[in-house]
């Protein structure tokens, strides 16, 4: 039985004259990535041109089992490189064929497919650089599969930064809690670090770079003219005037003062345990948390299933879902995975493309 599609939010008052073209990498083939990529791309086909990147035969079979009405049109990577991306209307989804090396068993990882999964990312990056795609939306992959294939891999974010020659990127998660709650954006000053290493990583230089990237991308990729950024402290009660730690005094406050002098509206540092309340967030565009588990549990509790991951600082647009491969769910068959987060990721990437177009047009 196939689960019903997640409802599509009204993403724009008017459909853009030229639909953004997004590369959708389908992720780990044994997980839920291929299913949610197909379902979300099909649901969003009237809003944006979603180009699936993965094994065409495998995706065609998966699509036929999800819904026989879904139409795919396959294109080889060689044909793409020779002639560019042909026009496909919303009646079909284009698929750039990146063949797998082994048969897929849902729920069962196979290192033989690790390099093919990585090849989908390489093609998506190449496509953005060549102008075939306006951005990338990534379904979840399994890091262990790629490492077991003999390729050192720590994650999408780090790989995209390395391949695009970007020295510094910022991880941001976002989502709509629902009801009257304000839209949440939470960026991180540090990401996947042991807690004991966080204070040493919070240097003035690092925090300054993070704020600069965050402000620039909120302006150019999200279309926010004067973003308001609320910044947490590191320590309980934001250090309580030095009694619970001096990072707020020695690092965070001086960086915020310098940022404000450059025209960045960065406020704080605030105690993290009281900051995430509607009365504080309603006039803010983003919260900058000092470490992973300071900001993300709040956001994921409020938005899980509708949240997204955005990589800031890249020379391209990249969004993703806020969850993993769900191998156990994939093993149970199609129709159980929720594609809501993937729909949100596609919608966010589309709006970022449009905001970036508007920003560039205003500078002409």
N, C-alpha and C positions, 0 to 999 in steps of 0.2 A: 504493500500500500504506500502510495506517495503522499507525504504530508502536504498540506496546502501551502502555497507561497506566502511568505511574510508580506504584509501590506507595504506598498511603496509610498513613501512620504511625498507630498507635493514639493518638489525640489526647486522649482522656479515658477514665477508667474507666467513667463513666456519661454517657450522652447527655443534654444539658440538656433540661429539660422544655419550655422555650421556646427554640427554636433562634435564635441570633443572626441578624440580617438584615444582610447585607453587600452594599453596592453594588460591583459589579465593573466598572470602566471598562475597555473592551477595547483602548484605545490606538490606535496607528497601524494603520489598516485594511490597509495594504499589507505590514505586517510579520507577525510570528508571534503578536502579541497576541490577536487574535480566536480563533485556534486554541487557544492554551494557556488562555485564559480559559474557553472552553467545556468543554474536556476536564477542567480542574481543578475547575470548578464542578460538573460532572456527577459527578466522582469523590467530591466532598465533600458531595453533596446530602443524605445522611442525617445529617450532623453539623451543618450550618448552612445557612441559607436564602440562597443566592447569587442576587442579582438582577443580571443582565447589563445594562449601560447602553451602548447602541450602536444601529446601524442594524438593525432587526428583520429585514427581508427578507434582508440580507446575512448576518446571523448564522444565520438559519434555513437558508440554502443551505449555509453552511459546516458547520453541525452535521450536516446530512443527508449530507454527503460524509465527515465524520469517522466517524459511526456513525448509521445510520438509527434506532437505538433511542432516541437522545436526543430528548427532547420539550421544546419551547419554547412559552411562552405570552406573546404580545406585549401590551403595554399602552401607550397613548399618554401623553405627558407631560401632556396636558390632563386625561385621565381620572385620572391619578395625583393631580394637583393638586385635582381636584374631589372625588374620593372616597377618596383615600389608597391605600395598597397593599393589594390583596386577598390573602387567604391562598392560598398555593400549597404543597401538600405536596411531598414529595421526588420524586414521579412526574414533575414538570415543573420547568423553570427559567423563572422570570419574566424577561422582557426589556422594559426601558423603551426605547421607540423614539425614538432621536435620529437622524433620517435624514441620510445623507451627501449631498453635493452633486454628486459625480461618481462614475462607474463605477470600481471598484477593480481594478487590475492588480497581482497579487502581486509584491512586490519593486520596484515603481515608485511613487515618491512623487508626490503630486499636491497642490499648494497649495490647490486648490479644496476639499479636504476638511479643511483646517487648522482652520477655525472650528467645524466639526462635532465634531472631536476635542475641542476646548476646551469645547464645549457639554456633552459627557458629564461632564467634571469639574465644571462649574457645577451640573449637575443632581444629581450625587452629593453635593456640598457642601450644596445646598439640602435634599436629602433627610435628611441628618444633622441639620441645623438644625431641620427640621420634625418630626423623630422617626420618619421612615419607615425610616431605616437606622440601624444601630448602629455602623457603621464603613465605611471605604472601602478596597478593595484595587485597586491600579492596575496594569494591564498597561503595558508600555513604549510610549512615544510618541516621535515624532521632532520634536525642538525646531525643526529647520530648516523643517519643513512649516508649523508655526504662524507662525513669523516670516515666511516667504515669503507667507503669507496676509495679512500686514499687521498682525499682532498681536505686540507685543514680549513675548517669552516666554523665560525662562531655565531653567525646569524645574518639575516637579511641586511640589517642596518650597517654592520661593519663591512659586509661584502660590497654593498652599494657605494659606501664611502671610498673603499679602496679602488674599485673599478672606475669611479669618476674622478679620482684624484682629489677628493675632498678631505682636508685635514681635520675638520671638526664638524660633527653633526650633533643634532639635539633630538632626543626622543620625546614625542608628545602623544598622549592619548586624549581622546575626546569622545563626547557622547551626550545624548539628550536623556536626562533622567525621566522625563515624562511629567504630566501634570503642569503645575505652575513653577516647577523648579527651573532655575537658569541653566542654559547650555554650559556644559563643563569642558574646559580644556586644561589639562595638567601636563606641564613639561617638567623634565628632570635635569637637575644640574649634574648628577652622576647617574649611571645606569646599573649595569650588572657587576657590582663590586661587593665583596664581603663588607659587612657593616664596619669592621675594624679599620678598613682602608678608606672609608668615606671622608673623615676629617682631613686626612692628608691630601685628598684629591680636590678639596675645596680651596683652591688657591684664588687669589685675586684675579690672576690672568685667566684661569679657567672660567670662573663665574662671569667675568666681563665678556668673554667670547660667547658664552651661552646666552646672555642677555642681548647681545648685539644680533645674534642669529635669530633669536626668538622675536625680537622687535621687527627685524627686517622681513621675516617671512609672514608674520601676522599682517604686516602692511601690504606686501606685494602679492602673496599667495592666498590670503584670506580677505583682502580688500578692506581691512580695518584701518581707517585713516590715522587714528591716534590711539593705539592699543593701550589698555590699562593692565599692567601686570602686577599681581600680588605675589610677594615673595615670602616663603616661610623661613623661619629660623632653622638651625640644625638641632639645637638642644631643646629639652622640655622648657616650656614657658619662654621660648626664644632666648634662653640663656639666663634669664632673670638678673639682668645687669651684671653679668659675669660670675654670679654665684654658682651657676650650673654649666659653665663653659664660656669661653671667650671668642668662639668663632664668629658670633654675631657682631662683637665689638671690633675684632681685629680684621675680619675679612668681609662679611656680608654688608654691614652698614657702609663702610667706605666705598665698596663697589656700587651700591645703590645710589649713593650721593654723587659719585662720578657719572653714573648713567643718567641721572636726572639732569646733570649739567650738560650732557650731550643731547638732551631732548627726549630721552626715553622715560615714560611714565611708569617707573618701577617703584612700588611701595612696599614698605616693610622694614625689617623682618617681623613677621607675625607668628605667634604661637600656632603650630600646625594643628593642635588638638581643638582649637576653636575657630579656625579660619574657614573651614568648609561648611558654612552656614549660608542659606539664601540671602540673608540681609547683608552679608559681606560680598557674596559672589555676584549679586544682581547687576552691579555696575562694572564688573571686571570682565576682561576678555580672556585671561589666562592666569593660572596659578603656577608659579615656579617652585617646585619642591626640591629639597636638597638631596634626597635619595629615593630609590625605587619604592620601598615599602612605606614611605611616608605619605606619598601622594596617591599611588595607584590603588590601594585597597579601597579608598573612599570612592574613587571614580568607578572602579569595577563593580562595587556593591550597588552603585546608583544606576549604572548603564549597561551591565553585562548582557550580551546578546544584541546590543545596539551600539556598543562602543567601537572605536576605531583607533588604529595606530598610525601616526604620521611621522615621517622622518624629515626634520627641518635642516636647512643648511646645504642640501644637495642642489646641483644645477638642474635637477629635474624634480617633478612631482611624484611622490610615492606615498601611497596609503596602504593600509592592510587591516585585516580583522584583528580583534583583540583576544583571540583564543587560539588553541593549538590544533593539532591534526585529528584529535578524537578518534584514535585507531579503534578503540573498543566500540564506538558507535558505528563506524564504517563497517566493522566486521558483522554487524547485525543486519546490514543491507541498506538499500537506498530508502529515502523518505523520512528518516529520523533526524537528520541534521537541520538546524535552523540557519537559514541564509540571511537573517536580518542584519548581522554585522557586515556581511559582504555587500549587501545593498547599500548600507550606510557608507562603507568605504568607497564604493563606486560613486555615490552621490557627492561625497566630500571631494574626491579627486576632480569630478566634473566642475564643481563650483570653484575649486582652486584654479583650474585651467581658465575659466571664464574671468575670474578676478585678476589673474596674471595678464590675460589679454587686455583687460581694461586698463591695468596699470601701465602696460607698454604703450597702449594707444594714447594715453594721456601725456606720455613723455615724448611723443613724436613732435 
